[in-house]
């Protein structure tokens, strides 16, 4: 049986509104669609892994409020292992409002109680964990998880997004696999994806076995190759990067070679973009395999 992927980081309850056009000023705007979904980078990764037939454990934080209860209900229904979920007494769970136009362009208004980002007391149970995948939104937990993965000799994946310099400096040397968004790579290096891949790989040459940059419609870049994006009719790119990360982490847990893993993740992210609803648009494994065959 494939091992568990421990996903560490962001969690919130998002309300996504789809509008005919993004607001240009004050007023009342009626959505064409709306959905509530528990997500965040690490959370969407975990949900994707389960959707693709894998097993995921989420180490994230929410409050002990009614919003936290809704989050737990949503993620339990998604099949995610919540034994490591930290519920902080008296804290307000993360939430956000997201406004999206028909092409997937969006405005995001999040709120996070500082209390849910405090340093954890200890690592959760790592029994059965084959891969650790972290984002940059809960740095203290990410550092603990990446360090534990290194000590156990299991893959340690870092999702690089724009973040404070000190956070990236702490986390980058701990990862065996670095996957950066185009925005995250540019903030880190100031370079194009093609050049940023080489710069990050050179910086982490003694610690990271793979450096990858996801660049949306431009495809995926890594040291030694490039995959074009699948041509799809994109309606919602929210969580597409998280779906990529989740699919990639699952491939690591199953022992796939790098290029096979990247092709699978690239296809999974493309399919997600064709569906409204954030991480609700994550595909099944059969759907990804069908796209790859086509």
Secondary structure by P-SEA (a helix, b strand, c coil): cbbbbbbbbbbbbbbbbbcccccccbbbbbbcccccccccaaaaaaaaaaaacbbbbbbccccccaaaaaaaaaaaaaccccccbbbbcccccccbbbbbcccccbbbbbbbccccccccccccccccccbbbbccccaaaaaaaaaaaaaaccbbbbbcccccaaaaaaccccccbbbbcaaaaaaaccccaaaaaaaaaaaacccccbbbbbbcccccccccccccccccccccccaaaaaaaaaaaaaaaacccaaaaaaaaaaaaaaaaaccccccccccaaaaaaaaac
